[in-house]
Amino acid sequence: MIKFFKQFFIYGFASILGKIAAVFLLPIYTNVLSQNEYGAMALITAAKGIIDLFSNLNIHSGVARDYYEKDIDRIKLISTGFYSILFFSIIVFVILYTTQHFWIVNVLNVAGYEKSFVVMLLTIPAGSLFSYFAILTRYKQKAVLYSVGTVFQLLIQISLTIYFVVALRAGIVGVFYGILGGEIIGILFFFFLNKEFIKIRFDKNLLQRILVFSLPTLPAILAGWLDSSLGQILIGKYVSVKDVGIYSVALRISSVFLLFNIAFGNVWYPYLYENIKNKKFSTEVLRLFNVVASILLILSINISLLSNEIVLLLSNKNYIEAGKYLIILSIPMSITILNWFSIMGPNISRKTKYVSYATIMGSTLNIALIITLLPFYGVIVVPIALGISRIASYFISSYYTKREIQINLPVKPILMLIVGVLICFFLKQSIFHKYIIWLVLGLFNAVMIYYFYKKYNLTNVLQKFALIRE
């Protein structure tokens, strides 16, 4: 477990830095862009999420699953994945470019932002290839080069974004110029690190094997996108684009959880596939689960009790209502990270269809709640429905993991997380004196530090952590 966390910090550093940078760009967006512009940017970005899915068909996951298989030609596997992603992403780009008016006017309702939509479309093939080459670098165990490349790409993206949005006042199209520029630099950097794998070789049987693994995961990814992004689109439809901007601020701040999610994902699958035959695998996974759940509880409570202060720090008073959304969002964002554990059974057994079953059932519940309740109760319904959806999906996929690999994930940490956040929500609504809130937060953190120190003997753990070599 200690080695896992060391790899988490090494490989997750760049991803964490990226999400932190995205959060700290909020003051620029919220002070330079109008609330309507920010809302339009959020809608186009949400559309990018679903387009990304169909442009790469999650092929990289199928390549990753067979990367360590000794009886498979690795060069042929990776080359097949590369050409497949390139082909599908270009096809999706052409289709959407030729039908852009329909999506801009009839679906997203962002007329006037055509240029931003087109530049976003250019990021689709670029982003797919960048992600593919970056993942290959991770599997090659090139930790330093992976971090250098990701940080370099990030710096280019941030610099271009600030230049276009602040210096040139280009509006939201500048955000997408920044993304595109960063991705192009990232592709070049990571391609040269992995060019020995890219040959003029293609195997349709390997592609079929990859797709058998990856395609059943697409409904799950689609349902996950619906969970997180459809709410923004429906807010724009039933409430206003301005409220989309306010909710999107809460969503962007809550992405602090996703920085751990991305970093965790960089380490999780290599760890999982390398250790599934280890006799102590079940014990180690359960210990890791309890530690991660405890960290998420601490993070959720701190963000919940400081929600208003965080919103004011990263935006301005016009977005203060985002504070209450941020509290509720800490539940689904935490469950998203713990979901890595709940879906491990279907991934190990290659029955990835079960991941889709669980996610679709949760997403259906989310959509039904939003469509039914949003017009009557307003934006607060969206994070609540998202939380219910993620919880439902988590417990369903946990059932499949127990059935497939006989690992039973404990329920108590999940209940503590949910109850703790709900208590914070009601405290924030009923206690208006911030010093009382800070006192409660200080006591909670002191208790948790003492608990971790006693339970895990932190001094000994840190000593072991420093001695481990990859």
Number of C-alpha atoms within 10 A of each C-alpha: 12 14 15 15 15 17 21 19 16 17 26 25 20 23 23 20 16 20 21 15 14 17 19 16 17 20 16 15 23 20 12 16 19 15 20 17 20 23 26 26 26 24 25 23 17 20 21 16 18 17 20 20 19 17 23 26 23 23 26 24 20 23 27 21 18 20 20 14 11 8 7 12 12 16 17 19 25 26 21 24 27 23 18 19 23 16 14 16 27 17 15 18 20 13 10 16 15 9 10 16 14 12 18 18 14 11 13 18 18 22 13 11 18 16 12 21 26 17 17 22 27 19 25 25 23 22 22 25 26 24 16 24 24 23 18 22 21 18 17 12 14 13 17 13 17 27 21 14 21 25 18 16 24 26 16 19 25 19 13 22 28 18 17 19 21 17 10 11 14 15 21 25 22 21 23 27 23 23 24 25 20 26 26 18 20 26 22 15 21 23 20 10 19 15 11 10 17 17 14 10 13 18 13 10 11 20 20 13 15 23 20 17 23 22 19 20 26 20 18 24 20 19 26 24 18 22 28 20 22 20 26 25 24 22 22 21 15 14 15 15 25 18 21 26 27 24 27 23 29 26 23 19 26 25 19 19 23 19 22 21 22 19 20 22 17 21 21 19 19 17 15 16 18 11 14 13 9 9 9 10 13 16 11 13 16 16 11 17 19 17 16 15 20 18 14 24 22 18 16 27 23 19 22 28 23 20 25 21 14 19 24 16 13 18 23 14 11 12 21 19 17 27 27 21 26 28 26 27 26 30 28 24 24 28 24 21 21 20 19 19 21 27 25 25 25 22 22 17 11 16 17 22 19 22 28 25 20 25 26 22 17 27 27 14 19 29 21 12 18 26 15 12 16 20 15 11 11 14 24 16 22 29 27 18 26 29 24 18 27 28 20 20 28 24 19 20 25 25 20 23 25 17 13 17 15 12 21 15 19 12 9 10 17 23 10 14 21 20 12 17 23 17 13 23 21 11 16 21 9 9 11 10 9 14 10 12 16 14 11 14 19 12 10 14 16 10 11 15 12 10 12 14 14 10 8 11 11 13 10 10 12 11 10 12 16 11 9 10 8 8
